[in-house]
Amino acid sequence: MASWVITVKTLDTEYPTRTVAELDGTREQAEAALYDAACTEQPEYAIRKILRRKVFRYADGSYYVCLYGRSDQPRFKLVLRLAELVLDTPWPTQERPDRQEPEDRIPGPWRR
């Protein structure tokens, strides 16, 4: 089993890429979760009701989603991607060196 994340990027806005979901499973399970996210994801800041959704799949398996409000122009454009964890280094096990006391950093002539 592998670890996966699903990310979403909202195009034409200043909002950064964010993680939608983290999951462990097979590639097929992760791709199914990505498709479900493409069919249900809405921007966190969407004020108006979404009335229509178009979902396109790129050749690499990611999705381009157009969300429509009342107009015939997309209100939001999203790109959802699936990423597999390929490297996870362990946390360091050694202790940090003891911190020096402040007087150890004060030059000699100024010490009392």
Phi and psi restraints in degrees (range 20) as a CNS / XPLOR table:
assign (resid 1 and name C) (resid 2 and name N)
       (resid 2 and name CA) (resid 2 and name C) 1.0 -115.3 20.0 2
assign (resid 2 and name N) (resid 2 and name CA)
       (resid 2 and name C) (resid 3 and name N) 1.0 165.2 20.0 2
assign (resid 2 and name C) (resid 3 and name N)
       (resid 3 and name CA) (resid 3 and name C) 1.0 -103.3 20.0 2
assign (resid 3 and name N) (resid 3 and name CA)
       (resid 3 and name C) (resid 4 and name N) 1.0 140.4 20.0 2
assign (resid 3 and name C) (resid 4 and name N)
       (resid 4 and name CA) (resid 4 and name C) 1.0 -135.1 20.0 2
assign (resid 4 and name N) (resid 4 and name CA)
       (resid 4 and name C) (resid 5 and name N) 1.0 155.1 20.0 2
assign (resid 4 and name C) (resid 5 and name N)
       (resid 5 and name CA) (resid 5 and name C) 1.0 -131.7 20.0 2
assign (resid 5 and name N) (resid 5 and name CA)
       (resid 5 and name C) (resid 6 and name N) 1.0 146.9 20.0 2
assign (resid 5 and name C) (resid 6 and name N)
       (resid 6 and name CA) (resid 6 and name C) 1.0 -111.8 20.0 2
assign (resid 6 and name N) (resid 6 and name CA)
       (resid 6 and name C) (resid 7 and name N) 1.0 125.3 20.0 2
assign (resid 6 and name C) (resid 7 and name N)
       (resid 7 and name CA) (resid 7 and name C) 1.0 -116.2 20.0 2
assign (resid 7 and name N) (resid 7 and name CA)
       (resid 7 and name C) (resid 8 and name N) 1.0 154.7 20.0 2
assign (resid 7 and name C) (resid 8 and name N)
       (resid 8 and name CA) (resid 8 and name C) 1.0 -131.2 20.0 2
assign (resid 8 and name N) (resid 8 and name CA)
       (resid 8 and name C) (resid 9 and name N) 1.0 136.7 20.0 2
assign (resid 8 and name C) (resid 9 and name N)
       (resid 9 and name CA) (resid 9 and name C) 1.0 -120.3 20.0 2
assign (resid 9 and name N) (resid 9 and name CA)
       (resid 9 and name C) (resid 10 and name N) 1.0 124.7 20.0 2
assign (resid 9 and name C) (resid 10 and name N)
       (resid 10 and name CA) (resid 10 and name C) 1.0 -90.8 20.0 2
assign (resid 10 and name N) (resid 10 and name CA)
       (resid 10 and name C) (resid 11 and name N) 1.0 120.1 20.0 2
assign (resid 10 and name C) (resid 11 and name N)
       (resid 11 and name CA) (resid 11 and name C) 1.0 -79.2 20.0 2
assign (resid 11 and name N) (resid 11 and name CA)
       (resid 11 and name C) (resid 12 and name N) 1.0 159.2 20.0 2
assign (resid 11 and name C) (resid 12 and name N)
       (resid 12 and name CA) (resid 12 and name C) 1.0 62.2 20.0 2
assign (resid 12 and name N) (resid 12 and name CA)
       (resid 12 and name C) (resid 13 and name N) 1.0 23.9 20.0 2
assign (resid 12 and name C) (resid 13 and name N)
       (resid 13 and name CA) (resid 13 and name C) 1.0 -139.6 20.0 2
assign (resid 13 and name N) (resid 13 and name CA)
       (resid 13 and name C) (resid 14 and name N) 1.0 170.5 20.0 2
assign (resid 13 and name C) (resid 14 and name N)
       (resid 14 and name CA) (resid 14 and name C) 1.0 -88.5 20.0 2
assign (resid 14 and name N) (resid 14 and name CA)
       (resid 14 and name C) (resid 15 and name N) 1.0 0.4 20.0 2
assign (resid 14 and name C) (resid 15 and name N)
       (resid 15 and name CA) (resid 15 and name C) 1.0 -73.4 20.0 2
assign (resid 15 and name N) (resid 15 and name CA)
       (resid 15 and name C) (resid 16 and name N) 1.0 134.9 20.0 2
assign (resid 15 and name C) (resid 16 and name N)
       (resid 16 and name CA) (resid 16 and name C) 1.0 -78.4 20.0 2
assign (resid 16 and name N) (resid 16 and name CA)
       (resid 16 and name C) (resid 17 and name N) 1.0 174.1 20.0 2
assign (resid 16 and name C) (resid 17 and name N)
       (resid 17 and name CA) (resid 17 and name C) 1.0 -66.2 20.0 2
assign (resid 17 and name N) (resid 17 and name CA)
       (resid 17 and name C) (resid 18 and name N) 1.0 139.1 20.0 2
assign (resid 17 and name C) (resid 18 and name N)
       (resid 18 and name CA) (resid 18 and name C) 1.0 -132.4 20.0 2
assign (resid 18 and name N) (resid 18 and name CA)
       (resid 18 and name C) (resid 19 and name N) 1.0 158.0 20.0 2
assign (resid 18 and name C) (resid 19 and name N)
       (resid 19 and name CA) (resid 19 and name C) 1.0 -86.1 20.0 2
assign (resid 19 and name N) (resid 19 and name CA)
       (resid 19 and name C) (resid 20 and name N) 1.0 127.5 20.0 2
assign (resid 19 and name C) (resid 20 and name N)
       (resid 20 and name CA) (resid 20 and name C) 1.0 -90.2 20.0 2
assign (resid 20 and name N) (resid 20 and name CA)
       (resid 20 and name C) (resid 21 and name N) 1.0 -42.0 20.0 2
assign (resid 20 and name C) (resid 21 and name N)
       (resid 21 and name CA) (resid 21 and name C) 1.0 -154.9 20.0 2
assign (resid 21 and name N) (resid 21 and name CA)
       (resid 21 and name C) (resid 22 and name N) 1.0 152.6 20.0 2
assign (resid 21 and name C) (resid 22 and name N)
       (resid 22 and name CA) (resid 22 and name C) 1.0 -125.0 20.0 2
assign (resid 22 and name N) (resid 22 and name CA)
       (resid 22 and name C) (resid 23 and name N) 1.0 133.8 20.0 2
assign (resid 22 and name C) (resid 23 and name N)
       (resid 23 and name CA) (resid 23 and name C) 1.0 -149.7 20.0 2
assign (resid 23 and name N) (resid 23 and name CA)
       (resid 23 and name C) (resid 24 and name N) 1.0 158.9 20.0 2
assign (resid 23 and name C) (resid 24 and name N)
       (resid 24 and name CA) (resid 24 and name C) 1.0 -115.1 20.0 2
assign (resid 24 and name N) (resid 24 and name CA)
       (resid 24 and name C) (resid 25 and name N) 1.0 136.1 20.0 2
assign (resid 24 and name C) (resid 25 and name N)
       (resid 25 and name CA) (resid 25 and name C) 1.0 164.5 20.0 2
assign (resid 25 and name N) (resid 25 and name CA)
       (resid 25 and name C) (resid 26 and name N) 1.0 -168.8 20.0 2
assign (resid 25 and name C) (resid 26 and name N)
       (resid 26 and name CA) (resid 26 and name C) 1.0 -81.0 20.0 2
assign (resid 26 and name N) (resid 26 and name CA)
       (resid 26 and name C) (resid 27 and name N) 1.0 168.5 20.0 2
assign (resid 26 and name C) (resid 27 and name N)
       (resid 27 and name CA) (resid 27 and name C) 1.0 -60.1 20.0 2
assign (resid 27 and name N) (resid 27 and name CA)
       (resid 27 and name C) (resid 28 and name N) 1.0 -40.4 20.0 2
assign (resid 27 and name C) (resid 28 and name N)
       (resid 28 and name CA) (resid 28 and name C) 1.0 -63.1 20.0 2
assign (resid 28 and name N) (resid 28 and name CA)
       (resid 28 and name C) (resid 29 and name N) 1.0 -41.8 20.0 2
assign (resid 28 and name C) (resid 29 and name N)
       (resid 29 and name CA) (resid 29 and name C) 1.0 -65.0 20.0 2
assign (resid 29 and name N) (resid 29 and name CA)
       (resid 29 and name C) (resid 30 and name N) 1.0 -40.6 20.0 2
assign (resid 29 and name C) (resid 30 and name N)
       (resid 30 and name CA) (resid 30 and name C) 1.0 -66.3 20.0 2
assign (resid 30 and name N) (resid 30 and name CA)
       (resid 30 and name C) (resid 31 and name N) 1.0 -41.2 20.0 2
assign (resid 30 and name C) (resid 31 and name N)
       (resid 31 and name CA) (resid 31 and name C) 1.0 -66.1 20.0 2
assign (resid 31 and name N) (resid 31 and name CA)
       (resid 31 and name C) (resid 32 and name N) 1.0 -36.0 20.0 2
assign (resid 31 and name C) (resid 32 and name N)
       (resid 32 and name CA) (resid 32 and name C) 1.0 -65.9 20.0 2
assign (resid 32 and name N) (resid 32 and name CA)
       (resid 32 and name C) (resid 33 and name N) 1.0 -40.1 20.0 2
assign (resid 32 and name C) (resid 33 and name N)
       (resid 33 and name CA) (resid 33 and name C) 1.0 -66.6 20.0 2
assign (resid 33 and name N) (resid 33 and name CA)
       (resid 33 and name C) (resid 34 and name N) 1.0 -36.9 20.0 2
assign (resid 33 and name C) (resid 34 and name N)
       (resid 34 and name CA) (resid 34 and name C) 1.0 -63.5 20.0 2
assign (resid 34 and name N) (resid 34 and name CA)
       (resid 34 and name C) (resid 35 and name N) 1.0 -44.5 20.0 2
assign (resid 34 and name C) (resid 35 and name N)
       (resid 35 and name CA) (resid 35 and name C) 1.0 -62.1 20.0 2
assign (resid 35 and name N) (resid 35 and name CA)
       (resid 35 and name C) (resid 36 and name N) 1.0 -43.5 20.0 2
assign (resid 35 and name C) (resid 36 and name N)
       (resid 36 and name CA) (resid 36 and name C) 1.0 -60.3 20.0 2
assign (resid 36 and name N) (resid 36 and name CA)
       (resid 36 and name C) (resid 37 and name N) 1.0 -41.5 20.0 2
assign (resid 36 and name C) (resid 37 and name N)
       (resid 37 and name CA) (resid 37 and name C) 1.0 -64.4 20.0 2
assign (resid 37 and name N) (resid 37 and name CA)
       (resid 37 and name C) (resid 38 and name N) 1.0 -40.4 20.0 2
assign (resid 37 and name C) (resid 38 and name N)
       (resid 38 and name CA) (resid 38 and name C) 1.0 -63.6 20.0 2
assign (resid 38 and name N) (resid 38 and name CA)
       (resid 38 and name C) (resid 39 and name N) 1.0 -31.7 20.0 2
assign (resid 38 and name C) (resid 39 and name N)
       (resid 39 and name CA) (resid 39 and name C) 1.0 -85.1 20.0 2
assign (resid 39 and name N) (resid 39 and name CA)
       (resid 39 and name C) (resid 40 and name N) 1.0 -11.4 20.0 2
assign (resid 39 and name C) (resid 40 and name N)
       (resid 40 and name CA) (resid 40 and name C) 1.0 -127.8 20.0 2
assign (resid 40 and name N) (resid 40 and name CA)
       (resid 40 and name C) (resid 41 and name N) 1.0 -19.3 20.0 2
assign (resid 40 and name C) (resid 41 and name N)
       (resid 41 and name CA) (resid 41 and name C) 1.0 -64.1 20.0 2
assign (resid 41 and name N) (resid 41 and name CA)
       (resid 41 and name C) (resid 42 and name N) 1.0 137.6 20.0 2
assign (resid 41 and name C) (resid 42 and name N)
       (resid 42 and name CA) (resid 42 and name C) 1.0 -133.3 20.0 2
assign (resid 42 and name N) (resid 42 and name CA)
       (resid 42 and name C) (resid 43 and name N) 1.0 145.4 20.0 2
assign (resid 42 and name C) (resid 43 and name N)
       (resid 43 and name CA) (resid 43 and name C) 1.0 -59.7 20.0 2
assign (resid 43 and name N) (resid 43 and name CA)
       (resid 43 and name C) (resid 44 and name N) 1.0 144.9 20.0 2
assign (resid 43 and name C) (resid 44 and name N)
       (resid 44 and name CA) (resid 44 and name C) 1.0 -62.7 20.0 2
assign (resid 44 and name N) (resid 44 and name CA)
       (resid 44 and name C) (resid 45 and name N) 1.0 -28.6 20.0 2
assign (resid 44 and name C) (resid 45 and name N)
       (resid 45 and name CA) (resid 45 and name C) 1.0 -99.0 20.0 2
assign (resid 45 and name N) (resid 45 and name CA)
       (resid 45 and name C) (resid 46 and name N) 1.0 11.2 20.0 2
assign (resid 45 and name C) (resid 46 and name N)
       (resid 46 and name CA) (resid 46 and name C) 1.0 -68.0 20.0 2
assign (resid 46 and name N) (resid 46 and name CA)
       (resid 46 and name C) (resid 47 and name N) 1.0 119.5 20.0 2
assign (resid 46 and name C) (resid 47 and name N)
       (resid 47 and name CA) (resid 47 and name C) 1.0 -91.3 20.0 2
assign (resid 47 and name N) (resid 47 and name CA)
       (resid 47 and name C) (resid 48 and name N) 1.0 -43.6 20.0 2
assign (resid 47 and name C) (resid 48 and name N)
       (resid 48 and name CA) (resid 48 and name C) 1.0 -87.7 20.0 2
assign (resid 48 and name N) (resid 48 and name CA)
       (resid 48 and name C) (resid 49 and name N) 1.0 159.2 20.0 2
assign (resid 48 and name C) (resid 49 and name N)
       (resid 49 and name CA) (resid 49 and name C) 1.0 -71.6 20.0 2
assign (resid 49 and name N) (resid 49 and name CA)
       (resid 49 and name C) (resid 50 and name N) 1.0 137.5 20.0 2
assign (resid 49 and name C) (resid 50 and name N)
       (resid 50 and name CA) (resid 50 and name C) 1.0 -84.4 20.0 2
assign (resid 50 and name N) (resid 50 and name CA)
       (resid 50 and name C) (resid 51 and name N) 1.0 123.0 20.0 2
assign (resid 50 and name C) (resid 51 and name N)
       (resid 51 and name CA) (resid 51 and name C) 1.0 -102.4 20.0 2
assign (resid 51 and name N) (resid 51 and name CA)
       (resid 51 and name C) (resid 52 and name N) 1.0 -22.8 20.0 2
assign (resid 51 and name C) (resid 52 and name N)
       (resid 52 and name CA) (resid 52 and name C) 1.0 -146.3 20.0 2
assign (resid 52 and name N) (resid 52 and name CA)
       (resid 52 and name C) (resid 53 and name N) 1.0 149.7 20.0 2
assign (resid 52 and name C) (resid 53 and name N)
       (resid 53 and name CA) (resid 53 and name C) 1.0 -139.5 20.0 2
assign (resid 53 and name N) (resid 53 and name CA)
       (resid 53 and name C) (resid 54 and name N) 1.0 131.6 20.0 2
assign (resid 53 and name C) (resid 54 and name N)
       (resid 54 and name CA) (resid 54 and name C) 1.0 -117.2 20.0 2
assign (resid 54 and name N) (resid 54 and name CA)
       (resid 54 and name C) (resid 55 and name N) 1.0 129.6 20.0 2
assign (resid 54 and name C) (resid 55 and name N)
       (resid 55 and name CA) (resid 55 and name C) 1.0 -118.9 20.0 2
assign (resid 55 and name N) (resid 55 and name CA)
       (resid 55 and name C) (resid 56 and name N) 1.0 121.0 20.0 2
assign (resid 55 and name C) (resid 56 and name N)
       (resid 56 and name CA) (resid 56 and name C) 1.0 -113.4 20.0 2
assign (resid 56 and name N) (resid 56 and name CA)
       (resid 56 and name C) (resid 57 and name N) 1.0 144.0 20.0 2
assign (resid 56 and name C) (resid 57 and name N)
       (resid 57 and name CA) (resid 57 and name C) 1.0 -108.3 20.0 2
assign (resid 57 and name N) (resid 57 and name CA)
       (resid 57 and name C) (resid 58 and name N) 1.0 127.3 20.0 2
assign (resid 57 and name C) (resid 58 and name N)
       (resid 58 and name CA) (resid 58 and name C) 1.0 -73.8 20.0 2
assign (resid 58 and name N) (resid 58 and name CA)
       (resid 58 and name C) (resid 59 and name N) 1.0 162.8 20.0 2
assign (resid 58 and name C) (resid 59 and name N)
       (resid 59 and name CA) (resid 59 and name C) 1.0 -61.9 20.0 2
assign (resid 59 and name N) (resid 59 and name CA)
       (resid 59 and name C) (resid 60 and name N) 1.0 -28.1 20.0 2
assign (resid 59 and name C) (resid 60 and name N)
       (resid 60 and name CA) (resid 60 and name C) 1.0 -81.5 20.0 2
assign (resid 60 and name N) (resid 60 and name CA)
       (resid 60 and name C) (resid 61 and name N) 1.0 -0.6 20.0 2
assign (resid 60 and name C) (resid 61 and name N)
       (resid 61 and name CA) (resid 61 and name C) 1.0 97.8 20.0 2
assign (resid 61 and name N) (resid 61 and name CA)
       (resid 61 and name C) (resid 62 and name N) 1.0 -6.8 20.0 2
assign (resid 61 and name C) (resid 62 and name N)
       (resid 62 and name CA) (resid 62 and name C) 1.0 -81.3 20.0 2
assign (resid 62 and name N) (resid 62 and name CA)
       (resid 62 and name C) (resid 63 and name N) 1.0 169.5 20.0 2
assign (resid 62 and name C) (resid 63 and name N)
       (resid 63 and name CA) (resid 63 and name C) 1.0 -123.3 20.0 2
assign (resid 63 and name N) (resid 63 and name CA)
       (resid 63 and name C) (resid 64 and name N) 1.0 143.2 20.0 2
assign (resid 63 and name C) (resid 64 and name N)
       (resid 64 and name CA) (resid 64 and name C) 1.0 -112.0 20.0 2
assign (resid 64 and name N) (resid 64 and name CA)
       (resid 64 and name C) (resid 65 and name N) 1.0 122.7 20.0 2
assign (resid 64 and name C) (resid 65 and name N)
       (resid 65 and name CA) (resid 65 and name C) 1.0 -121.0 20.0 2
assign (resid 65 and name N) (resid 65 and name CA)
       (resid 65 and name C) (resid 66 and name N) 1.0 129.5 20.0 2
assign (resid 65 and name C) (resid 66 and name N)
       (resid 66 and name CA) (resid 66 and name C) 1.0 -109.5 20.0 2
assign (resid 66 and name N) (resid 66 and name CA)
       (resid 66 and name C) (resid 67 and name N) 1.0 125.4 20.0 2
assign (resid 66 and name C) (resid 67 and name N)
       (resid 67 and name CA) (resid 67 and name C) 1.0 -111.6 20.0 2
assign (resid 67 and name N) (resid 67 and name CA)
       (resid 67 and name C) (resid 68 and name N) 1.0 131.5 20.0 2
assign (resid 67 and name C) (resid 68 and name N)
       (resid 68 and name CA) (resid 68 and name C) 1.0 -115.7 20.0 2
assign (resid 68 and name N) (resid 68 and name CA)
       (resid 68 and name C) (resid 69 and name N) 1.0 143.8 20.0 2
assign (resid 68 and name C) (resid 69 and name N)
       (resid 69 and name CA) (resid 69 and name C) 1.0 -99.3 20.0 2
assign (resid 69 and name N) (resid 69 and name CA)
       (resid 69 and name C) (resid 70 and name N) 1.0 -124.7 20.0 2
assign (resid 69 and name C) (resid 70 and name N)
       (resid 70 and name CA) (resid 70 and name C) 1.0 -83.5 20.0 2
assign (resid 70 and name N) (resid 70 and name CA)
       (resid 70 and name C) (resid 71 and name N) 1.0 -20.9 20.0 2
assign (resid 70 and name C) (resid 71 and name N)
       (resid 71 and name CA) (resid 71 and name C) 1.0 -92.7 20.0 2
assign (resid 71 and name N) (resid 71 and name CA)
       (resid 71 and name C) (resid 72 and name N) 1.0 171.5 20.0 2
assign (resid 71 and name C) (resid 72 and name N)
       (resid 72 and name CA) (resid 72 and name C) 1.0 -88.2 20.0 2
assign (resid 72 and name N) (resid 72 and name CA)
       (resid 72 and name C) (resid 73 and name N) 1.0 3.5 20.0 2
assign (resid 72 and name C) (resid 73 and name N)
       (resid 73 and name CA) (resid 73 and name C) 1.0 -100.1 20.0 2
assign (resid 73 and name N) (resid 73 and name CA)
       (resid 73 and name C) (resid 74 and name N) 1.0 140.4 20.0 2
assign (resid 73 and name C) (resid 74 and name N)
       (resid 74 and name CA) (resid 74 and name C) 1.0 -61.3 20.0 2
assign (resid 74 and name N) (resid 74 and name CA)
       (resid 74 and name C) (resid 75 and name N) 1.0 131.5 20.0 2
assign (resid 74 and name C) (resid 75 and name N)
       (resid 75 and name CA) (resid 75 and name C) 1.0 -79.1 20.0 2
assign (resid 75 and name N) (resid 75 and name CA)
       (resid 75 and name C) (resid 76 and name N) 1.0 -39.4 20.0 2
assign (resid 75 and name C) (resid 76 and name N)
       (resid 76 and name CA) (resid 76 and name C) 1.0 -133.2 20.0 2
assign (resid 76 and name N) (resid 76 and name CA)
       (resid 76 and name C) (resid 77 and name N) 1.0 144.3 20.0 2
assign (resid 76 and name C) (resid 77 and name N)
       (resid 77 and name CA) (resid 77 and name C) 1.0 -125.6 20.0 2
assign (resid 77 and name N) (resid 77 and name CA)
       (resid 77 and name C) (resid 78 and name N) 1.0 122.6 20.0 2
assign (resid 77 and name C) (resid 78 and name N)
       (resid 78 and name CA) (resid 78 and name C) 1.0 -119.6 20.0 2
assign (resid 78 and name N) (resid 78 and name CA)
       (resid 78 and name C) (resid 79 and name N) 1.0 148.8 20.0 2
assign (resid 78 and name C) (resid 79 and name N)
       (resid 79 and name CA) (resid 79 and name C) 1.0 -123.0 20.0 2
assign (resid 79 and name N) (resid 79 and name CA)
       (resid 79 and name C) (resid 80 and name N) 1.0 120.4 20.0 2
assign (resid 79 and name C) (resid 80 and name N)
       (resid 80 and name CA) (resid 80 and name C) 1.0 -108.0 20.0 2
assign (resid 80 and name N) (resid 80 and name CA)
       (resid 80 and name C) (resid 81 and name N) 1.0 132.9 20.0 2
assign (resid 80 and name C) (resid 81 and name N)
       (resid 81 and name CA) (resid 81 and name C) 1.0 -130.5 20.0 2
assign (resid 81 and name N) (resid 81 and name CA)
       (resid 81 and name C) (resid 82 and name N) 1.0 155.2 20.0 2
assign (resid 81 and name C) (resid 82 and name N)
       (resid 82 and name CA) (resid 82 and name C) 1.0 -112.3 20.0 2
assign (resid 82 and name N) (resid 82 and name CA)
       (resid 82 and name C) (resid 83 and name N) 1.0 132.9 20.0 2
assign (resid 82 and name C) (resid 83 and name N)
       (resid 83 and name CA) (resid 83 and name C) 1.0 -129.1 20.0 2
assign (resid 83 and name N) (resid 83 and name CA)
       (resid 83 and name C) (resid 84 and name N) 1.0 134.7 20.0 2
assign (resid 83 and name C) (resid 84 and name N)
       (resid 84 and name CA) (resid 84 and name C) 1.0 -98.5 20.0 2
assign (resid 84 and name N) (resid 84 and name CA)
       (resid 84 and name C) (resid 85 and name N) 1.0 136.8 20.0 2
assign (resid 84 and name C) (resid 85 and name N)
       (resid 85 and name CA) (resid 85 and name C) 1.0 -69.5 20.0 2
assign (resid 85 and name N) (resid 85 and name CA)
       (resid 85 and name C) (resid 86 and name N) 1.0 122.8 20.0 2
assign (resid 85 and name C) (resid 86 and name N)
       (resid 86 and name CA) (resid 86 and name C) 1.0 -113.9 20.0 2
assign (resid 86 and name N) (resid 86 and name CA)
       (resid 86 and name C) (resid 87 and name N) 1.0 -16.8 20.0 2
assign (resid 86 and name C) (resid 87 and name N)
       (resid 87 and name CA) (resid 87 and name C) 1.0 -150.7 20.0 2
assign (resid 87 and name N) (resid 87 and name CA)
       (resid 87 and name C) (resid 88 and name N) 1.0 134.4 20.0 2
assign (resid 87 and name C) (resid 88 and name N)
       (resid 88 and name CA) (resid 88 and name C) 1.0 -143.3 20.0 2
assign (resid 88 and name N) (resid 88 and name CA)
       (resid 88 and name C) (resid 89 and name N) 1.0 100.7 20.0 2
assign (resid 88 and name C) (resid 89 and name N)
       (resid 89 and name CA) (resid 89 and name C) 1.0 -78.8 20.0 2
assign (resid 89 and name N) (resid 89 and name CA)
       (resid 89 and name C) (resid 90 and name N) 1.0 148.7 20.0 2
assign (resid 89 and name C) (resid 90 and name N)
       (resid 90 and name CA) (resid 90 and name C) 1.0 -74.6 20.0 2
assign (resid 90 and name N) (resid 90 and name CA)
       (resid 90 and name C) (resid 91 and name N) 1.0 157.9 20.0 2
assign (resid 90 and name C) (resid 91 and name N)
       (resid 91 and name CA) (resid 91 and name C) 1.0 -67.8 20.0 2
assign (resid 91 and name N) (resid 91 and name CA)
       (resid 91 and name C) (resid 92 and name N) 1.0 147.0 20.0 2
assign (resid 91 and name C) (resid 92 and name N)
       (resid 92 and name CA) (resid 92 and name C) 1.0 -61.3 20.0 2
assign (resid 92 and name N) (resid 92 and name CA)
       (resid 92 and name C) (resid 93 and name N) 1.0 141.6 20.0 2
assign (resid 92 and name C) (resid 93 and name N)
       (resid 93 and name CA) (resid 93 and name C) 1.0 -97.8 20.0 2
assign (resid 93 and name N) (resid 93 and name CA)
       (resid 93 and name C) (resid 94 and name N) 1.0 -19.5 20.0 2
assign (resid 93 and name C) (resid 94 and name N)
       (resid 94 and name CA) (resid 94 and name C) 1.0 -76.1 20.0 2
assign (resid 94 and name N) (resid 94 and name CA)
       (resid 94 and name C) (resid 95 and name N) 1.0 149.7 20.0 2
assign (resid 94 and name C) (resid 95 and name N)
       (resid 95 and name CA) (resid 95 and name C) 1.0 -74.2 20.0 2
assign (resid 95 and name N) (resid 95 and name CA)
       (resid 95 and name C) (resid 96 and name N) 1.0 151.6 20.0 2
assign (resid 95 and name C) (resid 96 and name N)
       (resid 96 and name CA) (resid 96 and name C) 1.0 -71.8 20.0 2
assign (resid 96 and name N) (resid 96 and name CA)
       (resid 96 and name C) (resid 97 and name N) 1.0 146.1 20.0 2
assign (resid 96 and name C) (resid 97 and name N)
       (resid 97 and name CA) (resid 97 and name C) 1.0 -63.0 20.0 2
assign (resid 97 and name N) (resid 97 and name CA)
       (resid 97 and name C) (resid 98 and name N) 1.0 150.4 20.0 2
assign (resid 97 and name C) (resid 98 and name N)
       (resid 98 and name CA) (resid 98 and name C) 1.0 -59.0 20.0 2
assign (resid 98 and name N) (resid 98 and name CA)
       (resid 98 and name C) (resid 99 and name N) 1.0 141.7 20.0 2
assign (resid 98 and name C) (resid 99 and name N)
       (resid 99 and name CA) (resid 99 and name C) 1.0 -74.7 20.0 2
assign (resid 99 and name N) (resid 99 and name CA)
       (resid 99 and name C) (resid 100 and name N) 1.0 142.3 20.0 2
assign (resid 99 and name C) (resid 100 and name N)
       (resid 100 and name CA) (resid 100 and name C) 1.0 -75.4 20.0 2
assign (resid 100 and name N) (resid 100 and name CA)
       (resid 100 and name C) (resid 101 and name N) 1.0 146.5 20.0 2
assign (resid 100 and name C) (resid 101 and name N)
       (resid 101 and name CA) (resid 101 and name C) 1.0 -69.5 20.0 2
assign (resid 101 and name N) (resid 101 and name CA)
       (resid 101 and name C) (resid 102 and name N) 1.0 151.0 20.0 2
assign (resid 101 and name C) (resid 102 and name N)
       (resid 102 and name CA) (resid 102 and name C) 1.0 -55.9 20.0 2
assign (resid 102 and name N) (resid 102 and name CA)
       (resid 102 and name C) (resid 103 and name N) 1.0 -36.3 20.0 2
assign (resid 102 and name C) (resid 103 and name N)
       (resid 103 and name CA) (resid 103 and name C) 1.0 -68.3 20.0 2
assign (resid 103 and name N) (resid 103 and name CA)
       (resid 103 and name C) (resid 104 and name N) 1.0 -21.1 20.0 2
assign (resid 103 and name C) (resid 104 and name N)
       (resid 104 and name CA) (resid 104 and name C) 1.0 -69.0 20.0 2
assign (resid 104 and name N) (resid 104 and name CA)
       (resid 104 and name C) (resid 105 and name N) 1.0 -21.5 20.0 2
assign (resid 104 and name C) (resid 105 and name N)
       (resid 105 and name CA) (resid 105 and name C) 1.0 -95.7 20.0 2
assign (resid 105 and name N) (resid 105 and name CA)
       (resid 105 and name C) (resid 106 and name N) 1.0 -6.7 20.0 2
assign (resid 105 and name C) (resid 106 and name N)
       (resid 106 and name CA) (resid 106 and name C) 1.0 -86.7 20.0 2
assign (resid 106 and name N) (resid 106 and name CA)
       (resid 106 and name C) (resid 107 and name N) 1.0 127.6 20.0 2
assign (resid 106 and name C) (resid 107 and name N)
       (resid 107 and name CA) (resid 107 and name C) 1.0 -57.8 20.0 2
assign (resid 107 and name N) (resid 107 and name CA)
       (resid 107 and name C) (resid 108 and name N) 1.0 151.4 20.0 2
assign (resid 107 and name C) (resid 108 and name N)
       (resid 108 and name CA) (resid 108 and name C) 1.0 -47.4 20.0 2
assign (resid 108 and name N) (resid 108 and name CA)
       (resid 108 and name C) (resid 109 and name N) 1.0 -51.7 20.0 2
assign (resid 108 and name C) (resid 109 and name N)
       (resid 109 and name CA) (resid 109 and name C) 1.0 -62.6 20.0 2
assign (resid 109 and name N) (resid 109 and name CA)
       (resid 109 and name C) (resid 110 and name N) 1.0 -22.4 20.0 2
assign (resid 109 and name C) (resid 110 and name N)
       (resid 110 and name CA) (resid 110 and name C) 1.0 -95.0 20.0 2
assign (resid 110 and name N) (resid 110 and name CA)
       (resid 110 and name C) (resid 111 and name N) 1.0 -4.3 20.0 2
assign (resid 110 and name C) (resid 111 and name N)
       (resid 111 and name CA) (resid 111 and name C) 1.0 -73.9 20.0 2
assign (resid 111 and name N) (resid 111 and name CA)
       (resid 111 and name C) (resid 112 and name N) 1.0 149.5 20.0 2
